[in-house]
């Protein structure tokens, strides 16, 4: 890690009706850092990454990418929302991998990856295809370029989605429960790809219910509940020396199975 802050979340609030999904969240992510976010269902994990990717507008606070304010611009003495075109330009500097794979069913795997770079980023079709084939090889799917999504397993589709997110060379990758929609036997191949990205120095924020993975791959782990960051630190602190009672209670369900961290939080999904 270089120490340079890539992502800064400062005092972010987000409400849905009377429910505070995010209640003053602060989070910094350094260049090359992998941050995993864990917590019970309804803790605000997915809402946080969706707000970073500007899929949800925030109701307070600020989010910065490489020092640039996201979603708004300073105007006179206040802020005003950016135009959709400028928000889209900011979003193109981030890659997002969703719970559901969101592939275009009528496009081949190759075209799913090349469509964005060609149509949105202005990359030449030849260069987009070259990079797409390289990325498919990287995620172990070089032989699937001409297949359609419905002919792939869920794990293969998610690996295509990761390749698609990498195609524009994003500054940061965001993962929203990338294995929650997969059968257990398909999870390992997806996590292997994310581990390899971490080893290569990709800056990532990963919302996950895979406790062993969260502990193994992260430089820092963040525990959220009720829209707030309750505790954060290196994985050995979070999983081996939690300070807050709430985190100890959350992890106890895994220690009861033998070892906190070698379990899967199947109930932790979503906002």
C-alpha positions, 0 to 999 in steps of 0.5 A: 500500500502506498498510503495515498487515500483513494476513497474517503467516506466522511460522515455519510448519512442515508435514510429510507423513510424513517430508517437510517441505513447509514448514520454518519459513516467514516471510512478511508481506503488507501491505495492497494488496500483491501477492506472487507465489510462484515455485519448482520443483515440490515447493518448498512453494508450494501447501502454503503458501497451502493452510495460510493458507486452513486447508485444511491444518493446520500442524504448527508456527508461526503464521498471523495475519490482521489480527493474529488468530491463525488456526486456534487460540486461546490457552487458559491457557498454550497453544493449542487448535484452534478449532472448525470453525465458527470456522475457517470464519468465519476462512476466509470473510475470505479468497478462494481460487482453485484450479488446478481451478475447483471450480465446481458443475456443476449450478448456473448461473454466477450461482448459483455466485457467489451460493450462498456469500454467500446460504447462508453469509454471510446476504446477501439473494438480491437483493443477492447477485445484484446483486453477482454480476452486477457481478463477472461484468461485471468479469471480462468474462463478463456474458453468461454468467450463465445458462450452466452451467460445462460450456458455458464454456472453462477460462479462462472457468470460472477467471474465474467462480471468481475472481468467486466468490472476490471475492463475499464481499469478502475481505480477501485473495485467494489463488491456487494456480497459477490458470493451470496447468490452462489451455491456453496460449491461454486464460491471458491472459484470466485473467492480465488479470483478476488484473492489474486486481485488482492495479491496484485495490489488492486484497491478493493472494498468487499462486502462479504458474509464469508468470514474465513475469506474476510479474515484471510484476504483483508488488510483491514476489516470493518464491522457495521451495525445499525448503519454505523461502523462499530469497530475496525482494524486488522483481521487478527484484531477483529477476529481474535481480539474484538473490543466491542461486545456486539462484535464478539456476539456476532462472531460467536455464532462462528466460534460455536462451529469451531473457529470464528472465521471458518464459517459463512454468514448466510443471513447477512445480506443486504442493507 
